Amino acid sequence: MSASRIVFLMYHELELAGRNLCQSEPGYVRYILPLDTFRGQMSWMKQSGWRGLNVSEALPCPDEPSVCITFDDGCETDLIAAAPVLREFDFSATFYLTAGFLGTPGYLNAGQVRELDAQGFEIGCHSMTHPYLSDLTEPELKREIIDAKLQIESLLGHPIQHFSCPGGRYNQRTLAMARQAGFATVANSQFYANSSSTSPYELGRVAMLRDLTIEEFGDTCRGRGLWKKRLQYQARRSAQRALGNRAYDHLRTVLLGEPR
């Protein structure tokens, strides 16, 4: 990875032995890494001389080999599993919380969010209820973006700056609402590395999938092969726009048997 580009990694819940996942659907589980897999990836980074940064640290695109580490949803494993590993390797991360999920089974509660914040990790927002933002009316968008931000800030007692789009679905109204809310960045799930020329409101991220090998992980950190994934993503986005989110998901899950 050149000094002017940095890959943002997107994680979700981590799998712990004997602990039920927040969801069991195949489309969810494919994004869930066992804890040992996550630790192995962080170990590879440390041994290879890479740094793990949060969003604020990554935005200047530092010269040293680095990736940005992000987690979506606000699962309890953010605190009890991911945070200890990150501290072990002296890495940071941004944890995007779904405000309406907090305090429900499997997700962080208010005290745990404050503990994660007190440990020095960066807290962001992942909407109020995790809908596809591009499908929403203006009042619904306000609740999912502005109200969610205010709820998390009230819990923490300080402002938050970063937002990520559920399912990677967004449009220009989404970005306008995020600006209105006072967010400094918006992250999606498009497969490209970010640079100083990338809009802070369209930061690409690469989803970490369960079956990713350590060799593929290293290539991802270096930004290798992202163009192939980007072409696949663009093809899916074209189908989403043509069919609409609901019909597209139905096609994938029912007709083609693919995970959502």
C-alpha positions as CSV (number, residue, x, y, z in Angstrom):
1,M,0.0,0.0,0.0
2,S,1.5,3.4,-1.0
3,A,1.9,6.1,1.6
4,S,-1.0,8.0,0.1
5,R,-3.6,5.3,0.3
6,I,-5.0,3.4,3.3
7,V,-7.5,0.5,3.5
8,F,-10.3,0.7,6.0
9,L,-11.2,-2.8,7.3
10,M,-14.9,-3.5,8.3
11,Y,-15.5,-6.1,11.1
12,H,-18.7,-7.1,12.9
13,E,-19.3,-9.4,15.8
14,L,-16.6,-11.9,16.9
15,E,-17.4,-15.5,17.5
16,L,-16.6,-16.9,21.0
17,A,-16.8,-20.6,22.0
18,G,-20.0,-21.4,23.8
19,R,-21.5,-18.0,23.1
20,N,-24.5,-17.5,20.8
21,L,-24.2,-15.0,18.0
22,C,-26.6,-12.0,17.8
23,Q,-28.1,-13.5,14.7
24,S,-27.8,-17.0,13.1
25,E,-28.7,-16.3,9.4
26,P,-26.0,-17.3,6.9
27,G,-25.9,-13.8,5.5
28,Y,-24.9,-12.5,9.0
29,V,-22.6,-15.4,9.9
30,R,-20.4,-14.9,6.8
31,Y,-19.3,-11.6,8.3
32,I,-18.5,-13.1,11.7
33,L,-14.9,-14.1,12.5
34,P,-13.9,-16.5,15.2
35,L,-11.8,-14.7,17.9
36,D,-8.7,-16.7,17.0
37,T,-9.0,-15.6,13.4
38,F,-9.2,-12.0,14.4
39,R,-6.2,-12.3,16.7
40,G,-4.2,-14.0,13.9
41,Q,-4.9,-11.1,11.6
42,M,-3.8,-8.6,14.2
43,S,-0.7,-10.6,15.0
44,W,0.2,-10.7,11.2
45,M,-0.1,-6.9,11.2
46,K,2.1,-6.4,14.2
47,Q,4.7,-8.9,12.9
48,S,4.7,-7.2,9.5
49,G,5.2,-3.8,10.9
50,W,1.7,-2.5,10.2
51,R,-0.3,-0.1,12.5
52,G,-4.0,-0.4,13.3
53,L,-5.7,3.0,13.4
54,N,-9.1,4.5,14.1
55,V,-10.8,6.7,11.6
56,S,-9.5,10.0,12.9
57,E,-6.0,8.7,12.9
58,A,-6.3,7.2,9.4
59,L,-7.8,10.3,7.6
60,P,-4.4,12.0,7.1
61,C,-3.2,8.8,5.3
62,P,0.0,8.3,7.3
63,D,3.3,7.3,5.6
64,E,3.8,4.2,7.7
65,P,2.1,0.9,6.6
66,S,-1.3,1.2,8.3
67,V,-4.9,0.1,8.0
68,C,-8.0,1.6,9.7
69,I,-9.9,-0.9,11.9
70,T,-13.7,-0.4,12.2
71,F,-16.5,-2.5,13.7
72,D,-20.2,-2.2,12.9
73,D,-23.3,-2.7,15.0
74,G,-22.1,-2.4,18.6
75,C,-22.0,-6.1,19.6
76,E,-20.9,-6.9,23.1
77,T,-17.9,-8.7,21.7
78,D,-16.5,-5.3,20.8
79,L,-15.6,-4.8,24.4
80,I,-15.1,-8.3,25.7
81,A,-13.2,-9.8,22.7
82,A,-12.0,-7.2,20.2
83,A,-10.8,-4.5,22.6
84,P,-8.4,-6.8,24.6
85,V,-6.8,-8.1,21.4
86,L,-6.4,-4.5,20.1
87,R,-4.8,-3.4,23.3
88,E,-2.5,-6.5,23.2
89,F,-1.1,-5.3,19.9
90,D,-1.3,-1.5,20.7
91,F,-3.9,-0.9,17.9
92,S,-6.8,1.5,17.9
93,A,-10.2,1.2,16.2
94,T,-13.5,2.9,15.6
95,F,-16.6,1.2,16.9
96,Y,-19.8,2.3,15.0
97,L,-22.8,1.7,17.3
98,T,-26.4,1.0,16.3
99,A,-28.0,3.2,18.9
100,G,-31.3,1.4,19.1
101,F,-29.6,-2.0,19.7
102,L,-27.8,-0.9,22.8
103,G,-28.9,-2.7,25.9
104,T,-30.5,-5.6,24.0
105,P,-29.2,-9.2,24.2
106,G,-25.8,-9.6,22.6
107,Y,-25.2,-5.9,22.2
108,L,-23.3,-3.4,24.4
109,N,-25.2,-1.7,27.2
110,A,-24.6,1.9,28.3
111,G,-22.0,1.1,30.8
112,Q,-20.0,-1.0,28.4
113,V,-20.1,1.7,25.8
114,R,-18.7,4.1,28.3
115,E,-16.0,1.6,29.2
116,L,-15.0,1.1,25.6
117,D,-14.8,4.9,25.3
118,A,-12.7,5.2,28.5
119,Q,-10.2,2.6,27.1
120,G,-9.4,5.2,24.4
121,F,-11.3,3.6,21.5
122,E,-13.2,5.8,19.1
123,I,-17.0,5.6,19.1
124,G,-19.0,6.3,16.0
125,C,-22.6,5.8,14.9
126,H,-24.2,3.1,12.7
127,S,-27.8,4.5,12.7
128,M,-30.7,4.1,15.1
129,T,-32.2,0.8,13.9
130,H,-30.0,-0.4,11.0
131,P,-32.3,0.2,8.0
132,Y,-31.3,0.8,4.4
133,L,-30.9,4.6,4.5
134,S,-31.6,5.1,0.8
135,D,-35.2,3.8,1.3
136,L,-36.1,6.3,4.0
137,T,-38.2,9.5,4.1
138,E,-36.7,12.7,5.5
139,P,-38.2,12.3,9.0
140,E,-37.0,8.7,9.1
141,L,-33.5,9.7,8.0
142,K,-33.4,12.3,10.8
143,R,-34.2,9.7,13.4
144,E,-31.7,7.3,12.0
145,I,-28.8,9.8,11.7
146,I,-29.4,12.9,13.8
147,D,-31.3,11.4,16.7
148,A,-29.0,8.4,16.8
149,K,-26.0,10.7,17.1
150,L,-27.6,12.7,19.9
151,Q,-28.4,9.5,21.8
152,I,-24.9,8.2,21.7
153,E,-23.4,11.6,22.5
154,S,-25.8,11.9,25.5
155,L,-24.6,8.5,26.7
156,L,-20.9,9.4,26.3
157,G,-21.0,13.0,27.4
158,H,-19.0,14.2,24.4
159,P,-19.4,14.6,20.6
160,I,-18.9,11.8,18.0
161,Q,-17.7,12.5,14.5
162,H,-18.0,9.4,12.4
163,F,-20.9,7.5,10.8
164,S,-21.2,4.3,8.8
165,C,-24.1,3.3,6.5
166,P,-25.9,0.0,7.3
167,G,-25.6,-2.4,4.5
168,G,-23.5,0.1,2.6
169,R,-26.7,1.6,1.2
170,Y,-26.9,5.4,0.9
171,N,-27.7,8.2,-1.4
172,Q,-27.1,12.0,-1.6
173,R,-29.9,12.6,0.9
174,T,-28.1,10.4,3.4
175,L,-24.9,12.3,3.0
176,A,-26.7,15.7,3.3
177,M,-28.4,14.5,6.6
178,A,-25.0,13.3,7.9
179,R,-23.6,16.7,7.2
180,Q,-26.6,18.4,8.9
181,A,-26.0,16.2,11.9
182,G,-22.4,17.4,12.2
183,F,-20.7,14.2,11.2
184,A,-17.2,14.7,9.8
185,T,-17.1,11.4,7.9
186,V,-19.4,8.8,6.4
187,A,-18.1,5.3,5.6
188,N,-19.7,2.9,3.2
189,S,-18.8,-0.7,2.2
190,Q,-17.3,-0.1,-1.3
191,F,-14.1,-1.9,-2.1
192,Y,-11.5,0.9,-2.5
193,A,-8.6,2.2,-0.5
194,N,-9.0,5.8,0.7
195,S,-6.6,8.7,-0.1
196,S,-6.3,12.4,0.6
197,S,-8.5,12.9,-2.5
198,T,-11.3,10.7,-1.2
199,S,-14.4,12.5,0.0
200,P,-14.6,12.1,3.8
201,Y,-18.3,11.5,3.2
202,E,-17.7,8.5,1.0
203,L,-14.9,6.5,2.7
204,G,-14.6,3.0,1.3
205,R,-14.3,-0.1,3.5
206,V,-13.5,-3.7,2.9
207,A,-15.7,-6.3,4.7
208,M,-13.7,-9.0,6.5
209,L,-15.4,-12.3,5.7
210,R,-15.2,-15.5,7.7
211,D,-13.4,-17.5,5.0
212,L,-10.6,-15.0,4.3
213,T,-7.2,-16.6,4.5
214,I,-4.3,-14.9,6.1
215,E,-2.7,-14.5,2.7
216,E,-5.8,-12.8,1.4
217,F,-5.9,-10.6,4.5
218,G,-2.3,-9.5,3.8
219,D,-3.3,-8.7,0.2
220,T,-6.3,-6.7,1.4
221,C,-4.2,-4.6,3.8
222,R,-1.9,-3.8,0.8
223,G,-4.9,-2.9,-1.4
224,R,-4.2,-5.8,-3.8
225,G,-7.0,-7.2,-5.8
226,L,-9.6,-4.6,-4.6
227,W,-10.4,-3.7,-8.2
228,K,-11.9,-7.2,-8.7
229,K,-14.1,-6.9,-5.7
230,R,-15.1,-3.3,-6.7
231,L,-16.3,-4.6,-10.1
232,Q,-18.5,-7.2,-8.4
233,Y,-19.8,-4.5,-6.0
234,Q,-20.6,-2.2,-8.8
235,A,-22.6,-4.9,-10.6
236,R,-24.6,-5.6,-7.4
237,R,-25.2,-1.9,-7.0
238,S,-26.6,-1.6,-10.5
239,A,-29.0,-4.5,-9.7
240,Q,-30.0,-2.8,-6.5
241,R,-30.8,0.4,-8.2
242,A,-32.8,-1.3,-10.9
243,L,-34.8,-3.6,-8.6
244,G,-34.9,-1.7,-5.3
245,N,-33.4,-2.9,-2.1
246,R,-36.3,-5.1,-1.1
247,A,-36.7,-6.9,-4.4
248,Y,-32.9,-7.3,-4.8
249,D,-32.6,-8.9,-1.4
250,H,-35.5,-11.2,-2.2
251,L,-33.7,-12.2,-5.4
252,R,-30.5,-13.1,-3.6
253,T,-32.0,-14.9,-0.6
254,V,-34.9,-16.8,-2.2
255,L,-34.3,-17.2,-5.9
256,L,-30.5,-17.5,-5.9
257,G,-30.0,-18.9,-2.4
258,E,-27.4,-16.2,-1.6
259,P,-27.0,-14.6,1.8
260,R,-28.3,-11.1,2.4
